[in-house]
Amino acid sequence: MVSSHSQYAPLPTEADDAAPLLADASNEFSAPNSPPPLYTAESAESKNIQYFNFSPSYPDRWATYAFALHYLPLVVIATLGVSNVAQNARRFNPDVPSDVPSRLLRRAAFGDDTDNPSAHLGHPAIVLFHIFAVGAFVSFAYLFALHRATKAVVYGAFFILTASFAAAGLAFAVAGLYAPAFVFLIPTLLMGFITFYWRKRIAFTAALLKSVSQVTLLFPGTVLSGILGLASQLVFLVVLTFLFTLGFGVFIDFEKAKEHWPPSEQEYFDINDYLRYQSYMTPYFFYFLFSNYWTSQVISSIVHVTVSGVTATVLLLGYEARTPNGSSKLVVPIARPTVRSAKRALTTSFGPIAFGALVIAIIQLILSILRSIRSKKNGGNVMAIVYWILEKVFSVFSAAFEFMNAYAFTFVATYGKSYIDAAKSTWELLKSRGLDLVINDSLTNEVLTVGGLVVGALCGLYAWVYVNFIRADDPELSDPKVIIPFGIAIVFSGLVQFGVLSTVLKAGACTSFVCLALEPETIQERQPEFYERVQETYPNVELHDLENGSNADSDAGGVYRPSDRF
């Protein structure tokens, strides 16, 4: 996707760049020598371009309905709890001033509490600007560095990991602690071996991340989708906590509590003494926990499918156009691809998303139940050991399904498949490209993990510079009660924002691998320079190497393509 001369057929000139958005749907498909049309459902069907579920089908509808209906018990219980509290609570403390909540909110939002040490940092708006802006700036700086100097960033990540293990081992050895020094020597040698032995695979990962970073920079809406996903999870967590608190009112027996409400500071108060229906509280708690798991998985999967759809659009429908100065320019014949991809994730692909998220949520719920049971067992108990083994087994299941879902949702985003068909396609991909898939996924995770550590360290460094140099004339900033929370807030904000970016990059890397494995001829035809760069580092990308045969069946999602490998 970067400008360089190609050995393949001549590319269109810049004069043709306007054609994709203006072309009539009847234009013939002949990329890359002529610009493709702006695709619609009709034109896509006539050209057999049936990526992305252009002709809407809605697989796994039952999962959509189940996801919507599972909120009903939460709302009913919360309503009953409010009713119970409203009928009884007013008699216990009717004199509480009505403006107390608003006063507390004003203090939290505007910092008008002069006893608060954080007020010395400046106006709250300025503090929030530092906390959020620094993390955003450093995260996007990392993205630009990844795009401009991909190999340096990728190899630098492995060097940092290796050097960190070596430094830790050396520090223990100098201190005379040879056992932990030996422990850190093992990953040091392992990382050095991996960096050398997998150097070709690392170069392939770098090629993918360079492509993905370009897509992210061209379509920043992908990052915005990650931010909206994070904000949605936070809002949902607040709403769920609110509903849980309201529902807790169902279990309060106000007749028992009225003589001791509110409890005095000298009086021992155990809320369990004033509860009813206690046998129902455990399933009540775990149902809310399940709802949290399922909804969080759905939101993160929507982001993944949105980013996957944009990346697949660029790789499979975009093409390289030659500019007058001899460079190449990426042209995507789809208007607003991020919006369209998000729309598909929220409509036609929502059923498979809810289905896949349900599988992970059930496993996570079982893990939580096992941990809860094991925490109540005494050490040395045989059943405690059994629960510990079961917990580890389900932890492996959880990691395996999360890994599978990342690629299954890529099939959902690209081909409009149902979740079961997407899982089958992922399994076929694992059987034919399993080792390459796992290694590339692992290398991508390593690069992004180190990126998060670097971003966190740079944010912490900025907090130190701000306190010690920018505001060095303020003696109040020497108070640890000010410095430590401020530094932690900036580092945490940077890690969270880079986490959003890494989610986008990871989804793009998964999609790039799937598209290269299933559609190498399409990418070679439409983006020869990118294909050539990938083939230099990953010779296993060959035309038709994954074809299982012929034009067999359509998938359950109703999408039929002769080149649909799985």
N, C-alpha and C positions, 0 to 999 in steps of 0.2 A: 504493500500500500504506500510505500515511500518511493519517491521519484528515483528512477534509474532506468537505463535502457533495457529493453526486453528482447529475447530471442523469438518471441511469439509474434502472432499476426499484428499488424498496425492497429493502434488504438484510435478511438474517435478523437477529434480535436475539440478544443474548448468551445468552438462555435456550436457544437452539438449539445452543449451542457444543458441548455434550456429545454431540449427536446423531451427528456423524460417526464417533466411535469406538464408539458403541453401536448404531448403526442396523443394521437387518437387511439382509442382502444383497439382499432382494427389493424394497426401497424403490426408487421410480422416480427417475431422474436428472432434476432440474429446477433446477439451479443458475442464478442465485444465490438464487432465492426460497425454496428449501428446501435444507437441507444434504445434500450427497451422502453415499452410504454409505461405509463402510470397504471398500476394494476388495480382492477376492480374485480368484483366477484365474477362478472360475466366474462371479462377478458381473460382472467386467470383460468376459468373453466375451459374456454375455447382453446387456450394454448397449453392446457394440461399442466399449468403452473399451480399446483394445489398445496403449496406450503401454507402454513399459518391458518388453515381452516377458513379460507375465503368464503366458501359456501357453508354458512353456519350449521354446525351440528352441536348438540349439547350432551356429550357422554357423561355418564355417572351422575345423572340428575338426582338420584336418591341421596347421594352424599351432600348435595347442595341443600336439599330439603332437611336432611338430618341435622346439618350444621345450624340452620336457621331455627329449627324446633328445639335444639338442646338448650337454648337460652330461656325457654318458657318456664321451666321449673325455677330458675334463678329469679326471674321477675316475680313469680307467684310467691315464693318464700319471702323475698324482700318486701312485697306488698303486705303480707301477713305480719311481718315483723314491725313495719311502720304502724300498722293498725294497733298492734299490741302495745307499742310504746306510746302512741298518741292517746290511747284510752287511759293509761295509768301513770305516765311519767309526770304530768303536770301537777299532780298533788304533792309531789315530793319536794320540788324546789321552784315554786312559781315566781320567785322574786329575782331571778337572774336577769340582768339588764339585756335588752334585746340587741344592743349595739356591740356586745362583746365580740362576736365573730368578725364583724366588720373592722373593729379596732385591731384585732389580731392580724387580719389580712393586710391592713394598711402597713402595719409594722413589718410584716414579712416581705411585702412587695417594695416598699419605699425606704426601709431602714431608718425610720424616724425614732428608733430606740437609741438614745444616746449612751446607754450602758452597753451597747453591742460593740465589741472591739473591732469587728469587721468594718465599722463605719469609717475607720481611719484610712481605709484603702481608697476612699473617694466616693463619689456619687455611685449608687448601686448600678445605674445604667453603664457607667464607665467600667465598673468591676465585671459586669456581665459581658460587656464588649470584649474585655481581655480574655475572659474565660472561654467564650465561644469563637471569637475571631482568630485567636492564636492557633487553636486546634484546626480550624478550617484552612487557614493559610498553610500550615505545615503539611496537612494531608494533601492538599492540592499541589503543593511544591513537590511532594513525593511522586504524585501522579505525573507531573511534567517531567521530572527526572527519569521516571520509568519509561516514558515515551521517547525522550531525547537520548538517553544513555542507558538503554535497556540492559545490555550485557554487563555494564559496569555495576548497575544496581543489583542485578541478579547474582553475579559472582561476588559482589560485595556483601550480600546477605549471607552467603555461605562462609565467606571469610570471617564475618563478624561472629557467626555461630561457632566456628572452629576456634577462633581466638578467645572467645568468652570461656569455652570449656577449658582451653589450655591455661588461661589466666587463673581460673578458679583452681585447677589442679596444681599449678605452680604455687599459688598462695598457700594451699594446704601443705604442700611439701616443705616450703620455707618454714611454716609453723611447726613442722615435725609431725604432722598428722598424715601419715603415709597411706592409711587405708582409704580415706576419702580422696586423697590425691590420685590413687590408683583408679578409683571409681570414675573420676573425671577424665582420666587418661583414655579410658575406653571410648567415650563418645568423641573425644578429640581425634583419635586415630580413625574412628568410623567416619566422621565428617570429612576428614582429609581423603580417605579412600573413596567416599561417594563423590566428592568434588572432582577427583581425577578420573575414576572409572565411569562415571555418568556424565562426563563433560559434554558429550554429544546430546544427551537427553536434556541437560541443563540448557544447552543452546536452543533446543526445540521449545522448552518452556519459555525461554526469553523471547523467541519469535512469536509465540502465542500471546504473551503478555504485552508485547509491543503492539500487536494488532488490537488487542482488547483495550489498551490504554488509548489508542487512536480513536476507537469507536466511542469510548467514554468522553473524550475531549470533543469529538464531533457532535455528540448527542448528550449534553450534560443533564438532560432530563432523566437519564438512567440513574445518575447520582441523586437527583431530586426524588425519584421513586424510592430510593433507599432511605432518604431522610423522612419522607412521608410515611414509609413503613415503620421506621423507628418511632416517629411521633404517634402513629396509630397504636403501636404497642404500649406506649406510655399512657395514652388516653384510656385505652382499654383496661390497663392495670388499675388506674384510678377508679374507673367506673366499676370494675369487678370488686375492688376493695370496698367501695361504697355500698354495693349491693350485698356483699358478704356481711358488712357491719349492720345494715338494715335487717337482713335476714336473721342475724343473731338475736334480734329482739323477740323472735318467736320463742326462744328458749329461756327467756328471763321470766321467772315467777315473781311478779311484783307483790303478790300477797306475802311471800316470805321476806322480800327485801324491804318492805315499807317501813319496818321498825328500825332499820339500820342503813337508811339511805339519805344522803350520802354518808359513807363511813367516816368516822373521825380519824385523825392522824394517829391516835393512840390505839385505835381498835384494829385488831387483826381482821382483815377482810379477804375472804376467799370467794371468788365469783361462783365456784362450783357449788357453794352452799345455797345459791339462789337460782339454780337452773332446773328446768324440767325437760322431759324428753331427752335425757342425756344419751340414751342408747342410739338416738338418731344423729347425734352431733358428728360422729366420725364419718359416716357416709356423706353428711352434709359438707364437711370440710373437703373430703376427697373429690366430691362432685365439682366443687368450685376449683379445686386444683386441676382436675381434668379439663374443665372449661378454659382455664388459663393456658394449659399446654396446647390444646387443640387450636385455640384462636391465635396464639403466638406462632404456631407452626403455619397456620393458614396465611397470616400476614407476611411472614418471611418468605413463604413459597410464592406468594403473589409477586413480591419484588423479584425473586429469582426468575419466574416465568416472564415477567416484563422485560428484564435485562436480556434473557435468553432470546426472546422474540426480536429485540432490536439487533442483537449481535448476528443472529441467523439471517435477518433481513439484509444486513450489510454484506455478509459473506456470500449468500446465495442469490441475491437479486441485485446487489450493487456491482459496479464495474469500474475499471480504471480507464479514465479518459486522458488523452495526451494534450497538454497545454502547449501554446506556441513556443515557450522557452525550453521545451524538451522534457519537462517533468510530467509526472502523472498526477491526476486528481481523481479522488474517489467520488463517484456519483451514485446516489441511491434513488431509484425511481419510485419511491414511496413517500408520499407527503405525510409529515408528522408520524414517523415510525414509532416513536416512544408512546405517543397517545394511543395509536392503534394497538400496539402490543399490550398496553395496560388495559385497554378496553376488552381485548380477548381474554386476558387473565381474570378479569372481573366478571366475564359472561360465559363464553363458550368453554373456557378452560377451568372454570371455577369448580366444577364437579370433580375432575381428577385431582385438583389441588386439595379439595376438602377430603377426598378419599385418602390420598397419600399422607396428609397431615394427621388424619385420624389414626393411621397405623402407628405413627411415631408417638402420638399422644397416649395411646393405649399402653405402649411399651414404657413410656416415661411414668405413667400412672402406676403400673405394676412395680417399677423400680422404687417409686416413692413409698408404696405400701410395704415392700420388702424392707426398705430402710427403716420405716417406722416400727415394724415388728421386731427387727433385729436390735434396734436401739433399746427395746424394752426387755430383751433377753439378757440374762447374766452371762458374763464371760465363761467360756469352758462348756457351756451348754451345747449338747449335740445339735439341737434344733437351730441354735444360733449359727453354728457352722454351716448347716444346711441352707439357712436363709442367706448367709454370706456367699455361698457358692452360687445360689440362684441369682443373687444380685449381680455377681460378676458375669454370669451367663447373659442376663438381660441387658447388661451394659454393653456387651459385645453385639447383641442383637440391635440395640439402639444405634450404635456407631455404624453397623453394617447397613441398616435401613436408611439412615441419614445420608450415607455415601451413595446408595442406590437411588434415593429420591432426587439427589442433585442432578443425576443424568436422566432419570425418568421424566422429570419435569422439563428437561431440555427437549425430549421427544414430544411432550405435551405441547410446549410452546411452538415447536417448529412444524410438527406434522398434525397437530390437533387430535392426538390419540387419546383413548381412554387410559385410565391409570394402569389397568391390568396389561393392556397392550404395550404401554410405554415401559412397564417393568419387564415384560418379555423381551422387548427390543434392547433394553439395558443389559439383560442377561446374555443375549446373543452378542452384544458388543463386548461384554466381559470375557466371553469364551474366545472371541477372536482377537481381542486387543487388551486382555485383562492386565497383563504385566505393564504394558505401556500406559494404560489408563491409570493404574494405581500409582505408578512412579510419577507420572506427570501431575496427578492430584497432590501427591506428597510434596513434590518440589514446589508447586505453586503455593501450598500452605506454608512451607518454610520461608519462602520469599515474603509472603504477606505477614507472617508472624514477626519476622525481623523488622519489617516495615513498621509494624505497630510499636515495637520496642523503640525504634529510632524516633518515631513521632512523639511517643511519650517522653523520651529523654530530652528531646528538643523543647517540648512544652515546659518541662520542669526547669530546663536551663533558662528559658525566657522568664519564668516566674522568679528565679533567683536574680537575674539581671534587673528585672523591674524593681524588686524590693531593695537591692543593694546598690543600684546605680541610678536608675531613673527617678526613684523616690528616696534616694539616700539621705536627703535633707530632713526627712520626717522621722524623728526619734521614736514615734509611736509604732513604726513598722518593725522595730526590733522585738516586739512582743511575739513569742511563738504562737500565741493564740490567734494571731493575725496571719503570720507567715505560713504556718503549716496548712490550715484549711484552704488558703488561697492557692498554694502550690498544688495541693491534692486536687482541688477543683479544676485547675487548668490541665493537669496531667490526665485526669479522668475524662474531661471533655475532649481532649485530643484523642485519647484511645477510643472513645465512643464514635467520634466522627470518622476516624480512620477505619473503625470497624464497619461503618456503613460503606465506605469506599471499597474495602476489601471484599465485602459481600458482593458488590457489583462486579469487581474484577474476577472473583472466583466464578460467578455465574457466567461471565463472558468467556473465561478459559474453558469451562465445561462445554459450552456450546461450540466453541471453536474446534475442540477435539472431536466432538460428535460430527460436525459438518465435514471436517477433513476426512474422517473415517468413512462416512456414508456418501459424501458428495464430492470426491476429489476431482472428478472430471468437470463438474460445474465450476468449482473454484479455479481450476486451471484455465478454463475457457474465459471466465469473466474477470479474474484477477490474477493474471499469470505471474506478475512480479512477486506477489505474496506467496503464491504456490511454489515458485522457484526457491524463494528464501526458506520456506518450510521444508521442502524436499532436500535441501542441502543439509539440514540438521536431523531430518527424520525420513530416511529413505524408504521406510515401510509404507509411506503414503503412495500408493500406486493406483492407477485407474482400474476400476472394476474389481479391486482385490477383495472386496467384501460382498460382492454380489452373490446371492444365494440361488440364483437361478432366474426365473422368468417372471413374467407379469402374472403373478398368481392371484392372490386374493386382496380384497380391500381390507383395511383394518376395521376394528369395531367402531371407530369414530366416524366411519363413512368417508374417509379420505383415501382415494385410490391414485397411486402414482406408479408408472412403470419402473421408475428408478428408486422406488421405496424399498430399500434393502431388506428391512425387517417387517 
